[in-house]
Amino acid sequence: MIKHVTESSFEKEVLQSKVPVLVDFWAAWCGPCRIQGEILDAFDKSLKDTEASICKVDVDNEQNLAMQFGVMSIPTMMVFKDGKPVSKQVGVRNESMLKTMLGL
């Protein structure tokens, strides 16, 4: 299940996660972000909870998180493992690319 995270839930859901987390930095008005959202919805259905999780950060509502992680363009995908960012890609990514980012 894709989780929408905020500054207050980011540490628990992303940084303290026991599995890798793919974070989608997005905005509702962004066309490519909507396309990426559809890809993520389909990808999420194929993921096991023990493999990885997906979180979304609305950059309009969570500007501090976007600034903290250097998000300049959206959509931006970041993978966090053991509480640290290990991969960052800008632009729409297909399922194969997402699997590669997560190391699956």
matplotlib code that plots the C-alpha trace (Angstrom):
import matplotlib.pyplot as plt

x = [0.0, 1.4, 1.6, 1.4, 4.0, 4.5, 7.4, 6.0, 5.7, 8.8, 11.2, 9.0, 7.8, 11.0, 14.1, 13.2, 11.9, 13.3, 12.9, 14.0, 11.6, 10.9, 9.8, 7.9, 8.2, 5.2, 2.5, -1.2, -0.9, 2.1, 1.1, 4.2, 3.6, 0.1, 1.6, 4.2, 1.4, -0.4, 2.9, 3.5, 0.0, 0.6, 4.1, 2.9, 0.5, 3.5, 5.6, 5.7, 5.7, 9.0, 10.7, 10.1, 7.5, 6.4, 5.8, 4.7, 5.6, 3.5, 6.1, 3.5, 2.5, 6.0, 8.4, 10.9, 11.3, 11.7, 14.4, 16.1, 16.6, 17.4, 14.3, 14.4, 12.2, 9.2, 8.6, 11.7, 12.1, 14.5, 15.3, 16.2, 17.9, 18.8, 17.7, 19.9, 19.2, 21.0, 19.5, 17.8, 16.2, 14.3, 11.4, 9.0, 10.3, 8.8, 8.4, 11.7, 13.6, 11.9, 12.9, 16.5, 16.5, 15.3, 17.7, 15.0]
y = [0.0, 3.4, 5.7, 9.5, 10.9, 14.2, 15.8, 14.4, 10.8, 10.7, 9.4, 6.6, 5.5, 6.1, 6.5, 3.8, 1.3, -2.2, -2.6, -0.2, 2.7, 4.3, 7.9, 9.7, 13.5, 14.8, 17.5, 17.2, 19.8, 18.0, 15.9, 13.7, 13.1, 11.7, 9.4, 8.2, 7.8, 5.3, 3.4, 3.3, 2.0, -0.9, -1.5, -1.5, -4.3, -6.5, -5.7, -7.9, -6.0, -7.8, -6.5, -2.7, 0.0, 3.1, 6.5, 9.7, 13.3, 16.2, 18.9, 21.6, 20.6, 19.4, 22.0, 21.4, 17.7, 18.7, 21.2, 18.8, 16.2, 18.6, 18.0, 20.6, 18.9, 16.6, 13.8, 12.8, 9.2, 8.5, 5.1, 5.0, 2.0, 1.8, 5.5, 6.9, 8.0, 5.6, 6.5, 9.5, 9.8, 12.7, 12.1, 9.3, 5.8, 2.6, -0.6, -2.0, 1.1, 1.2, -2.4, -1.6, 1.5, -0.8, -3.5, -6.1]
z = [0.0, -1.0, 2.0, 1.8, 4.2, 5.8, 7.7, 10.9, 9.6, 7.3, 9.9, 11.0, 7.5, 5.5, 7.7, 10.2, 7.7, 7.8, 4.0, 1.2, 0.6, -2.8, -2.2, -4.9, -4.6, -6.6, -6.9, -7.9, -10.7, -12.3, -15.4, -15.4, -11.7, -12.4, -15.0, -12.5, -9.9, -12.2, -12.8, -9.0, -8.3, -10.6, -9.3, -5.7, -6.4, -7.5, -4.4, -1.3, 2.0, 2.8, -0.4, -0.3, 0.3, -1.6, -0.1, -1.7, -0.6, -1.9, -2.5, -2.3, 1.3, 2.3, 1.0, 3.8, 2.9, -0.8, 0.1, 2.6, -0.1, -3.0, -5.0, -7.8, -10.4, -10.1, -10.3, -8.4, -7.1, -4.2, -2.7, 1.0, 2.6, 6.3, 6.7, 4.0, 0.4, -2.0, -5.4, -7.0, -10.4, -11.9, -14.4, -15.1, -14.5, -15.6, -13.5, -14.7, -13.7, -10.3, -9.7, -10.6, -8.3, -5.4, -6.3, -7.0]

ax = plt.figure().add_subplot(projection="3d")
ax.plot(x, y, z, "-o")
ax.set_aspect("equal")
plt.show()
